Amino acid sequence: MPEPQLTGLQKRASKYINKAFSYQMRPGVVIEGYFSGFDPNSIDRAVIQLSNAADKTTLPLMTVLNYFEGDEEMEL
């Protein structure tokens, strides 16, 4: 079975797979874990593997891209 084609956003985000991710959703609620890949049920969502190996959540892919690409800009 052929591998599904990645969208443009997924191609941009694929270089950040397995990188640490920390995102404040609202005051007092922080998601920390690793960007582990893409949601198979929705092309515009990223899967975040939380520190507890059994727990996962999804976030909009653009949120994850903004997080990582914003970090790169700050390093320049």
N, C-alpha and C positions, 0 to 999 in steps of 0.2 A: 504494500500500500504506500503510495507516494506521500511524502511529508507535505502538509498544507503550506501554501504560500503565505509569507509574512506580509503584513501591511507595512506601510512606510514608518508608522510610529513604532511598530514592533521591531523593525530592523534597527531603528535608532536606539531602542531600549535594550536590545539583545546583548549589547556589550556590557551592560550593568548587571546581568544575571549573576547571582551568588554574592552580590555586594551588600554590605550592611545598610539598613534603611531605618530612619527614625523620623516620625512625622507626628506633629501635634494636630489632632483632629479638632479639638476645642480645648479650652482651659481645663487642665486636669486629666485629659485623655490623650495619651501618647501611644502610638503604635511603634514598636521596635522589633526588628527582625531582619530577614534577608529577602531581597527580591528574588523569588525562585522561578519565575516564568510567567506565562500568559494563561489567563482563564480560558479553558477550552469551550466554555459556554457563551463567552462574550469577547469579541475581538478587541474591545477597547478597555479591558480591565487587566490589571496586573495582579499576580498572586504574591502575597507577602507571607513567608514562613515565619511565624512568631517564635520567640525564644523557647517556648514549650514545643517540642518537636511535633506534637499531635495537633497543634492549632495553626490554622491558616486563615487569612482574610484576603479580600480583594479590595483594590482601590482603583480609581480611574488611572489608566495608563499615562495620561498627560500629567497627573500629579507626580507620579514616579519619575517621569522624564524631567519635569521641572526641578525636582529635588536634586537629581544627579547632575543635570546640565548646569544648574545654578551653582553647585559645588565646584565644577570645572571652571566657571567664569571667575569665581572668587580666588582660585589658585593662580590665575594669570597675572 
